Amino acid sequence: MLAAFFSLVGCANDVLTLFNLAPYRIGSVVFFAPYCLLIGYLIFRSTFLPGILGVLMAFAGLGWLIFLSPLAKHLSTYLMVLGFLAEASLMLWLLVKGVNVQRWTEQASSTRSKGTSGS
């Protein structure tokens, strides 16, 4: 939920900035970096996507955080390549392979059984 919140706020910030309605001039990378970190953590912890995709997304999130620092001037090309590589890898994996449906259903059924046995 927190990752979705950061993504939503970043998108809203972009739209408001586009129409010159944003009360503050905040770059959307401020919201996108934590989003990538959180998504990377969730993917790494999941059992239905490869952990390497989560690691790449977490590194992309760290790269976007570095992008906010003075080091960005010297590292911007490398940080953009890292972000592109991580996000393109996740996108291509989801388009070509998708999630491991068997693990997805196993996890969903175990979550359901835990929820019903506790009541």
WOVEN-V279176 format. One record per residue. SS is DSSP state (alpha for helix, beta for strand, coil for the rest). PSI is psi in whole degrees, 0 to 359 (999 if undefined). D_CENTER is the distance of its C-alpha to the mean C-alpha in whole Angstrom. Layout:
BEGIN
<<SS:PSI:D_CENTER> <SS:PSI:D_CENTER>>
END
This chain:
BEGIN
<<coil:322:12> <alpha:320:11> <alpha:318:7> <alpha:322:9> <alpha:312:11> <alpha:319:9> <alpha:315:8> <alpha:316:12> <alpha:321:14> <alpha:318:12> <alpha:317:13> <alpha:320:17> <alpha:317:17> <alpha:316:17> <alpha:315:20> <alpha:321:22> <alpha:322:22> <alpha:321:23> <coil:14:26> <coil:38:27> <coil:357:26> <coil:129:24> <coil:333:26> <coil:147:24> <coil:89:23> <coil:128:19> <coil:142:17> <coil:343:13> <alpha:336:12> <alpha:326:13> <alpha:330:10> <alpha:327:8> <alpha:309:8> <alpha:327:7> <alpha:311:4> <alpha:320:3> <alpha:314:6> <alpha:317:6> <alpha:319:4> <alpha:317:6> <alpha:314:8> <alpha:319:9> <alpha:318:9> <alpha:319:11> <alpha:340:13> <coil:163:14> <coil:0:17> <coil:7:16> <coil:150:14> <coil:137:15> <alpha:331:13> <alpha:328:13> <alpha:322:10> <alpha:319:9> <alpha:316:11> <alpha:317:10> <alpha:322:6> <alpha:318:8> <alpha:323:10> <alpha:318:9> <alpha:318:7> <alpha:321:11> <alpha:319:12> <alpha:328:11> <alpha:319:13> <alpha:328:16> <alpha:337:16> <coil:350:17> <coil:172:20> <coil:340:23> <coil:341:22> <alpha:328:20> <alpha:323:24> <alpha:334:24> <alpha:5:21> <alpha:318:19> <alpha:315:20> <alpha:321:19> <alpha:321:15> <alpha:320:15> <alpha:316:16> <alpha:313:13> <alpha:316:11> <alpha:315:12> <alpha:314:13> <alpha:312:10> <alpha:324:8> <alpha:322:12> <alpha:314:12> <alpha:314:10> <alpha:312:11> <alpha:321:15> <alpha:315:14> <alpha:324:14> <alpha:320:16> <alpha:308:19> <coil:323:19> <coil:198:16> <coil:161:16> <coil:102:19> <alpha:322:21> <alpha:312:23> <alpha:323:21> <alpha:311:19> <alpha:323:23> <alpha:315:24> <alpha:320:21> <alpha:319:22> <alpha:325:25> <alpha:326:25> <alpha:318:23> <alpha:318:26> <alpha:327:29> <alpha:321:28> <alpha:324:27> <alpha:330:31> <alpha:338:33> <coil:353:32> <coil:999:34>>
END
